[in-house]
Amino acid sequence: MKKVWIILSIIIVTWVFIYSLTILSNLNTCSWVRSFDCEKANTKNLVKWTDYDKLKETWDLFLKYCTPIIRDENSIYSLDYSNCDLKISVLKDKPWVENVNVNGSNLSRDEINNNF
């Protein structure tokens, strides 16, 4: 009977270990362990060059109407894209985006650093 409990406890510990590794793996899908899966998933969403050319015509039309009104204020250049609900503040001294306002809401520093 003692052998049965030993074997049963080894099976339970092994099952818990494998289950916990599976949960950790699923939670960290874009970690260094599963970077290949993330790269594969990211390439699915990319458009082909022919689609890119078609879309470029559309966004060129949109950007034609988005011309900024540039103001020189103290140590900041203020770029006002009112037609596109976008306002950007850039420092004069260095190429640094100080503030970005999109659709009436300010972006956080992390969002600015990741996107500009």
Secondary structure as a PSIPRED ss2 file (coil, helix, strand):
# PSIPRED VFORMAT (PSIPRED V4.0)

   1 M C   1.000  0.000  0.000
   2 K H   0.000  1.000  0.000
   3 K H   0.000  1.000  0.000
   4 V H   0.000  1.000  0.000
   5 W H   0.000  1.000  0.000
   6 I H   0.000  1.000  0.000
   7 I H   0.000  1.000  0.000
   8 L H   0.000  1.000  0.000
   9 S H   0.000  1.000  0.000
  10 I H   0.000  1.000  0.000
  11 I H   0.000  1.000  0.000
  12 I H   0.000  1.000  0.000
  13 V H   0.000  1.000  0.000
  14 T H   0.000  1.000  0.000
  15 W H   0.000  1.000  0.000
  16 V H   0.000  1.000  0.000
  17 F H   0.000  1.000  0.000
  18 I H   0.000  1.000  0.000
  19 Y H   0.000  1.000  0.000
  20 S H   0.000  1.000  0.000
  21 L H   0.000  1.000  0.000
  22 T H   0.000  1.000  0.000
  23 I H   0.000  1.000  0.000
  24 L H   0.000  1.000  0.000
  25 S H   0.000  1.000  0.000
  26 N H   0.000  1.000  0.000
  27 L H   0.000  1.000  0.000
  28 N C   1.000  0.000  0.000
  29 T C   1.000  0.000  0.000
  30 C C   1.000  0.000  0.000
  31 S C   1.000  0.000  0.000
  32 W H   0.000  1.000  0.000
  33 V H   0.000  1.000  0.000
  34 R H   0.000  1.000  0.000
  35 S H   0.000  1.000  0.000
  36 F H   0.000  1.000  0.000
  37 D H   0.000  1.000  0.000
  38 C H   0.000  1.000  0.000
  39 E H   0.000  1.000  0.000
  40 K H   0.000  1.000  0.000
  41 A H   0.000  1.000  0.000
  42 N H   0.000  1.000  0.000
  43 T H   0.000  1.000  0.000
  44 K H   0.000  1.000  0.000
  45 N C   1.000  0.000  0.000
  46 L C   1.000  0.000  0.000
  47 V C   1.000  0.000  0.000
  48 K C   1.000  0.000  0.000
  49 W H   0.000  1.000  0.000
  50 T H   0.000  1.000  0.000
  51 D H   0.000  1.000  0.000
  52 Y H   0.000  1.000  0.000
  53 D H   0.000  1.000  0.000
  54 K H   0.000  1.000  0.000
  55 L H   0.000  1.000  0.000
  56 K H   0.000  1.000  0.000
  57 E H   0.000  1.000  0.000
  58 T H   0.000  1.000  0.000
  59 W H   0.000  1.000  0.000
  60 D H   0.000  1.000  0.000
  61 L H   0.000  1.000  0.000
  62 F H   0.000  1.000  0.000
  63 L H   0.000  1.000  0.000
  64 K H   0.000  1.000  0.000
  65 Y C   1.000  0.000  0.000
  66 C C   1.000  0.000  0.000
  67 T C   1.000  0.000  0.000
  68 P C   1.000  0.000  0.000
  69 I E   0.000  0.000  1.000
  70 I E   0.000  0.000  1.000
  71 R E   0.000  0.000  1.000
  72 D E   0.000  0.000  1.000
  73 E E   0.000  0.000  1.000
  74 N C   1.000  0.000  0.000
  75 S C   1.000  0.000  0.000
  76 I E   0.000  0.000  1.000
  77 Y E   0.000  0.000  1.000
  78 S E   0.000  0.000  1.000
  79 L E   0.000  0.000  1.000
  80 D E   0.000  0.000  1.000
  81 Y E   0.000  0.000  1.000
  82 S H   0.000  1.000  0.000
  83 N H   0.000  1.000  0.000
  84 C H   0.000  1.000  0.000
  85 D C   1.000  0.000  0.000
  86 L E   0.000  0.000  1.000
  87 K E   0.000  0.000  1.000
  88 I E   0.000  0.000  1.000
  89 S E   0.000  0.000  1.000
  90 V E   0.000  0.000  1.000
  91 L E   0.000  0.000  1.000
  92 K C   1.000  0.000  0.000
  93 D C   1.000  0.000  0.000
  94 K C   1.000  0.000  0.000
  95 P C   1.000  0.000  0.000
  96 W C   1.000  0.000  0.000
  97 V E   0.000  0.000  1.000
  98 E E   0.000  0.000  1.000
  99 N E   0.000  0.000  1.000
 100 V E   0.000  0.000  1.000
 101 N E   0.000  0.000  1.000
 102 V E   0.000  0.000  1.000
 103 N C   1.000  0.000  0.000
 104 G C   1.000  0.000  0.000
 105 S E   0.000  0.000  1.000
 106 N E   0.000  0.000  1.000
 107 L C   1.000  0.000  0.000
 108 S C   1.000  0.000  0.000
 109 R H   0.000  1.000  0.000
 110 D H   0.000  1.000  0.000
 111 E H   0.000  1.000  0.000
 112 I H   0.000  1.000  0.000
 113 N H   0.000  1.000  0.000
 114 N H   0.000  1.000  0.000
 115 N H   0.000  1.000  0.000
 116 F C   1.000  0.000  0.000
